Amino acid sequence: MRFDAAVVVITGGASGIGRRTAERLAAEGARVAIFDADEEAAHSVAAGIVEAGHHAIAEVVDVRDAEQVRSGVERTAARWGAITTLINNAAIAVADGLADISEQDWNREIDIALGGAYRCTKAVLPAMIEHGGGVIVNVGSVNGIAMYGQEPYSAAKAGIDSLTRSIAVRYGPAGIRANTVVPGTIATPAWTSRVQANPDIFDELARWYPLGRVGSADDVASAICFLASDEASWITGTSLVVDGGLTAGGFGMMQTAVGDR
Protein backbone atom coordinates (compact mmCIF):
# COMPACT_ATOMS: atom_id res chain seq x y z
CA MET A 1 0.00 0.00 0.00
CA ARG A 2 1.17 3.51 -0.83
CA PHE A 3 1.11 4.94 2.69
CA ASP A 4 2.29 2.11 4.96
CA ALA A 5 4.99 4.26 6.59
CA ALA A 6 3.02 7.52 6.62
CA VAL A 7 1.94 9.47 9.68
CA VAL A 8 -0.58 12.01 8.44
CA VAL A 9 -2.17 15.09 9.96
CA ILE A 10 -5.21 16.36 8.10
CA THR A 11 -6.94 19.55 9.21
CA GLY A 12 -10.66 19.90 8.76
CA GLY A 13 -10.67 16.12 8.62
CA ALA A 14 -14.12 15.60 10.12
CA SER A 15 -16.20 16.34 7.03
CA GLY A 16 -16.24 16.77 3.28
CA ILE A 17 -12.93 16.61 1.42
CA GLY A 18 -10.99 16.19 4.65
CA ARG A 19 -13.04 13.24 5.82
CA ARG A 20 -12.87 11.40 2.50
CA THR A 21 -9.14 12.01 2.25
CA ALA A 22 -8.60 10.69 5.76
CA GLU A 23 -10.57 7.55 4.94
CA ARG A 24 -8.67 7.01 1.69
CA LEU A 25 -5.23 7.52 3.25
CA ALA A 26 -6.03 5.22 6.17
CA ALA A 27 -7.31 2.53 3.81
CA GLU A 28 -3.93 2.65 2.06
CA GLY A 29 -1.99 2.13 5.27
CA ALA A 30 -1.50 5.61 6.73
CA ARG A 31 -1.87 6.46 10.39
CA VAL A 32 -4.16 9.45 10.28
CA ALA A 33 -4.68 12.19 12.87
CA ILE A 34 -7.87 14.12 12.24
CA PHE A 35 -7.49 17.71 13.41
CA ASP A 36 -10.86 19.43 13.69
CA ALA A 37 -12.58 21.91 15.97
CA ASP A 38 -15.76 19.79 15.91
CA GLU A 39 -15.02 17.27 18.65
CA GLU A 40 -18.01 15.00 18.08
CA ALA A 41 -17.51 14.79 14.32
CA ALA A 42 -13.76 14.25 14.59
CA HIS A 43 -14.19 11.35 17.01
CA SER A 44 -16.96 9.87 14.89
CA VAL A 45 -14.82 9.86 11.73
CA ALA A 46 -11.81 8.44 13.57
CA ALA A 47 -13.97 5.72 15.12
CA GLY A 48 -15.34 4.77 11.72
CA ILE A 49 -11.83 4.42 10.30
CA VAL A 50 -10.73 2.27 13.24
CA GLU A 51 -13.85 0.09 12.94
CA ALA A 52 -12.88 -0.49 9.28
CA GLY A 53 -9.58 -1.94 10.51
CA HIS A 54 -7.33 1.06 9.93
CA HIS A 55 -5.46 3.58 12.10
CA ALA A 56 -6.89 6.95 13.12
CA ILE A 57 -7.13 9.30 16.06
CA ALA A 58 -9.08 12.50 16.62
CA GLU A 59 -7.42 15.65 17.86
CA VAL A 60 -9.70 18.54 18.79
CA VAL A 61 -7.75 21.44 17.31
CA ASP A 62 -8.75 24.95 16.33
CA VAL A 63 -6.08 25.83 13.75
CA ARG A 64 -6.30 29.48 14.79
CA ASP A 65 -4.66 28.51 18.10
CA ALA A 66 -0.91 27.82 17.78
CA GLU A 67 -0.79 26.05 21.14
CA GLN A 68 -3.59 23.67 20.19
CA VAL A 69 -1.82 22.94 16.91
CA ARG A 70 1.52 22.33 18.64
CA SER A 71 -0.04 20.07 21.26
CA GLY A 72 -1.93 18.07 18.65
CA VAL A 73 1.23 17.55 16.62
CA GLU A 74 3.16 16.49 19.73
CA ARG A 75 0.50 13.99 20.79
CA THR A 76 0.34 12.51 17.30
CA ALA A 77 4.12 12.15 17.10
CA ALA A 78 4.28 10.61 20.58
CA ARG A 79 1.80 7.96 19.48
CA TRP A 80 3.07 7.09 16.00
CA GLY A 81 6.39 8.83 15.41
CA ALA A 82 7.32 11.87 13.36
CA ILE A 83 4.67 13.29 11.07
CA THR A 84 5.54 12.57 7.44
CA THR A 85 2.55 14.18 5.72
CA LEU A 86 0.45 17.27 6.38
CA ILE A 87 -2.81 18.03 4.57
CA ASN A 88 -3.88 21.63 5.20
CA ASN A 89 -7.58 21.48 4.42
CA ALA A 90 -9.40 23.47 7.13
CA ALA A 91 -11.34 26.47 5.83
CA ILE A 92 -14.69 28.21 5.99
CA ALA A 93 -16.47 30.26 3.33
CA VAL A 94 -19.33 32.33 4.70
CA ALA A 95 -18.82 36.04 4.08
CA ASP A 96 -19.58 37.53 0.65
CA GLY A 97 -19.64 40.99 -0.89
CA LEU A 98 -16.61 43.04 0.10
CA ALA A 99 -18.55 46.18 1.06
CA ASP A 100 -20.70 44.16 3.47
CA ILE A 101 -18.08 41.95 5.13
CA SER A 102 -17.20 42.80 8.72
CA GLU A 103 -13.57 42.95 9.73
CA GLN A 104 -14.27 40.16 12.22
CA ASP A 105 -15.58 37.84 9.49
CA TRP A 106 -12.72 38.78 7.17
CA ASN A 107 -10.10 38.00 9.81
CA ARG A 108 -11.80 34.74 10.84
CA GLU A 109 -11.85 33.27 7.35
CA ILE A 110 -8.28 34.34 6.57
CA ASP A 111 -7.06 33.04 9.93
CA ILE A 112 -8.61 29.59 9.56
CA ALA A 113 -7.54 28.85 5.99
CA LEU A 114 -4.27 30.75 5.54
CA GLY A 115 -3.26 31.24 9.17
CA GLY A 116 -4.08 27.62 9.92
CA ALA A 117 -1.91 26.41 7.06
CA TYR A 118 0.95 28.55 8.37
CA ARG A 119 0.63 27.31 11.97
CA CYS A 120 0.33 23.66 11.06
CA THR A 121 3.19 23.81 8.59
CA LYS A 122 5.40 25.57 11.12
CA ALA A 123 4.56 22.90 13.71
CA VAL A 124 5.56 19.94 11.52
CA LEU A 125 8.57 21.41 9.69
CA PRO A 126 11.26 20.84 12.36
CA ALA A 127 10.65 17.07 12.52
CA MET A 128 10.36 16.82 8.74
CA ILE A 129 13.69 18.59 8.35
CA GLU A 130 15.29 16.44 11.04
CA HIS A 131 14.09 13.23 9.42
CA GLY A 132 15.13 14.21 5.90
CA GLY A 133 11.85 15.05 4.27
CA GLY A 134 8.10 15.15 4.24
CA VAL A 135 5.05 16.06 2.18
CA ILE A 136 2.67 18.98 2.50
CA VAL A 137 -0.49 19.18 0.43
CA ASN A 138 -2.51 22.37 0.74
CA VAL A 139 -6.13 22.57 -0.38
CA GLY A 140 -6.71 25.70 -2.39
CA SER A 141 -9.70 26.67 -4.54
CA VAL A 142 -10.58 28.01 -7.96
CA ASN A 143 -11.66 31.06 -5.93
CA GLY A 144 -7.96 31.74 -5.49
CA ILE A 145 -7.37 32.13 -9.24
CA ALA A 146 -10.60 33.76 -10.47
CA MET A 147 -13.53 35.75 -9.09
CA TYR A 148 -16.31 33.50 -7.81
CA GLY A 149 -17.37 35.59 -4.81
CA GLN A 150 -16.65 35.07 -1.11
CA GLU A 151 -13.74 37.49 -1.02
CA PRO A 152 -12.00 36.56 2.28
CA TYR A 153 -12.09 32.85 1.45
CA SER A 154 -10.80 33.64 -2.04
CA ALA A 155 -7.98 35.82 -0.72
CA ALA A 156 -6.96 33.11 1.74
CA LYS A 157 -6.89 30.47 -0.99
CA ALA A 158 -4.76 32.69 -3.23
CA GLY A 159 -2.41 33.14 -0.29
CA ILE A 160 -2.21 29.38 0.20
CA ASP A 161 -1.04 28.95 -3.39
CA SER A 162 1.78 31.44 -2.76
CA LEU A 163 2.63 29.84 0.57
CA THR A 164 2.91 26.46 -1.14
CA ARG A 165 5.49 27.74 -3.60
CA SER A 166 7.50 29.34 -0.81
CA ILE A 167 7.59 26.11 1.19
CA ALA A 168 8.53 24.08 -1.88
CA VAL A 169 11.47 26.30 -2.80
CA ARG A 170 12.81 27.06 0.66
CA TYR A 171 12.54 23.54 2.06
CA GLY A 172 13.01 21.45 -1.06
CA PRO A 173 16.72 21.00 -0.24
CA ALA A 174 15.59 19.39 3.04
CA GLY A 175 13.57 16.81 1.11
CA ILE A 176 10.20 18.45 1.67
CA ARG A 177 7.65 18.60 -1.13
CA ALA A 178 4.70 21.03 -1.13
CA ASN A 179 1.85 21.23 -3.61
CA THR A 180 -1.66 22.64 -3.83
CA VAL A 181 -4.85 20.95 -4.96
CA VAL A 182 -7.28 23.46 -6.46
CA PRO A 183 -10.89 22.21 -6.43
CA GLY A 184 -13.90 23.68 -8.18
CA THR A 185 -17.42 23.23 -6.82
CA ILE A 186 -17.48 20.09 -4.67
CA ALA A 187 -20.71 18.58 -3.33
CA THR A 188 -19.95 18.41 0.39
CA PRO A 189 -21.84 19.22 3.62
CA ALA A 190 -20.50 22.78 3.36
CA TRP A 191 -23.22 23.32 0.75
CA THR A 192 -26.07 22.05 2.96
CA SER A 193 -27.75 25.40 3.61
CA ARG A 194 -27.57 26.39 -0.06
CA VAL A 195 -28.95 23.02 -1.17
CA GLN A 196 -31.83 23.43 1.29
CA ALA A 197 -32.58 26.84 -0.19
CA ASN A 198 -32.22 25.57 -3.77
CA PRO A 199 -32.30 21.78 -4.23
CA ASP A 200 -31.32 22.17 -7.91
CA ILE A 201 -28.20 24.22 -7.27
CA PHE A 202 -25.69 21.54 -8.31
CA ASP A 203 -27.59 20.88 -11.54
CA GLU A 204 -27.62 24.60 -12.24
CA LEU A 205 -23.91 24.91 -11.55
CA ALA A 206 -23.08 21.85 -13.67
CA ARG A 207 -23.85 23.76 -16.88
CA TRP A 208 -20.72 25.86 -16.31
CA TYR A 209 -18.48 22.79 -16.12
CA PRO A 210 -17.21 21.25 -19.38
CA LEU A 211 -17.47 17.76 -17.83
CA GLY A 212 -21.12 18.40 -17.04
CA ARG A 213 -21.13 17.91 -13.28
CA VAL A 214 -19.83 19.37 -10.04
CA GLY A 215 -17.11 17.46 -8.21
CA SER A 216 -17.21 14.95 -5.38
CA ALA A 217 -15.02 14.68 -2.30
CA ASP A 218 -13.53 11.56 -3.88
CA ASP A 219 -12.38 13.57 -6.91
CA VAL A 220 -10.30 15.81 -4.68
CA ALA A 221 -9.18 13.05 -2.32
CA SER A 222 -7.75 11.16 -5.30
CA ALA A 223 -5.65 14.17 -6.27
CA ILE A 224 -4.47 14.72 -2.69
CA CYS A 225 -3.49 11.07 -2.30
CA PHE A 226 -1.54 11.18 -5.56
CA LEU A 227 0.42 14.28 -4.55
CA ALA A 228 1.06 12.82 -1.09
CA SER A 229 2.40 9.57 -2.54
CA ASP A 230 5.81 8.60 -3.88
CA GLU A 231 4.24 8.56 -7.33
CA ALA A 232 4.60 12.35 -7.17
CA SER A 233 8.16 12.28 -5.81
CA TRP A 234 9.42 14.80 -8.38
CA ILE A 235 6.45 17.14 -8.20
CA THR A 236 6.70 20.16 -5.94
CA GLY A 237 5.68 23.81 -5.90
CA THR A 238 2.79 23.29 -8.29
CA SER A 239 -0.99 23.52 -8.29
CA LEU A 240 -3.14 20.63 -9.49
CA VAL A 241 -6.48 22.02 -10.63
CA VAL A 242 -9.37 19.61 -10.03
CA ASP A 243 -12.30 21.56 -11.42
CA GLY A 244 -13.97 19.63 -14.24
CA GLY A 245 -12.59 22.17 -16.72
CA LEU A 246 -14.21 25.24 -15.15
CA THR A 247 -11.14 27.48 -15.33
CA ALA A 248 -10.11 26.24 -18.79
CA GLY A 249 -12.61 28.60 -20.39
CA GLY A 250 -16.22 29.64 -20.77
CA PHE A 251 -18.00 27.54 -23.39
CA GLY A 252 -21.26 29.39 -22.79
CA MET A 253 -19.58 32.69 -23.58
CA MET A 254 -18.03 31.21 -26.72
CA GLN A 255 -21.40 29.96 -27.92
CA THR A 256 -22.84 33.42 -27.42
CA ALA A 257 -19.95 34.97 -29.34
CA VAL A 258 -19.71 32.62 -32.32
CA GLY A 259 -22.79 30.39 -32.16
CA ASP A 260 -22.92 26.60 -32.23
CA ARG A 261 -20.43 25.03 -34.64
Secondary structure as GFF3:
##gff-version 3
##sequence-region A 1 261
A	DSSP	beta_strand	7	11	.	.	.	ID=ss1
A	DSSP	alpha_helix	16	27	.	.	.	ID=ss2
A	DSSP	beta_strand	31	36	.	.	.	ID=ss3
A	DSSP	alpha_helix	39	51	.	.	.	ID=ss4
A	DSSP	beta_strand	55	60	.	.	.	ID=ss5
A	DSSP	alpha_helix	66	80	.	.	.	ID=ss6
A	DSSP	beta_strand	85	88	.	.	.	ID=ss7
A	DSSP	three_ten_helix	98	100	.	.	.	ID=ss8
A	DSSP	alpha_helix	103	110	.	.	.	ID=ss9
A	DSSP	pi_helix	111	115	.	.	.	ID=ss10
A	DSSP	alpha_helix	116	130	.	.	.	ID=ss11
A	DSSP	beta_strand	134	139	.	.	.	ID=ss12
A	DSSP	three_ten_helix	142	144	.	.	.	ID=ss13
A	DSSP	alpha_helix	151	171	.	.	.	ID=ss14
A	DSSP	three_ten_helix	172	174	.	.	.	ID=ss15
A	DSSP	beta_strand	176	183	.	.	.	ID=ss16
A	DSSP	three_ten_helix	189	191	.	.	.	ID=ss17
A	DSSP	alpha_helix	192	197	.	.	.	ID=ss18
A	DSSP	alpha_helix	201	206	.	.	.	ID=ss19
A	DSSP	alpha_helix	217	228	.	.	.	ID=ss20
A	DSSP	three_ten_helix	230	232	.	.	.	ID=ss21
A	DSSP	beta_strand	239	242	.	.	.	ID=ss22
A	DSSP	three_ten_helix	246	248	.	.	.	ID=ss23
A	DSSP	alpha_helix	251	258	.	.	.	ID=ss24
###
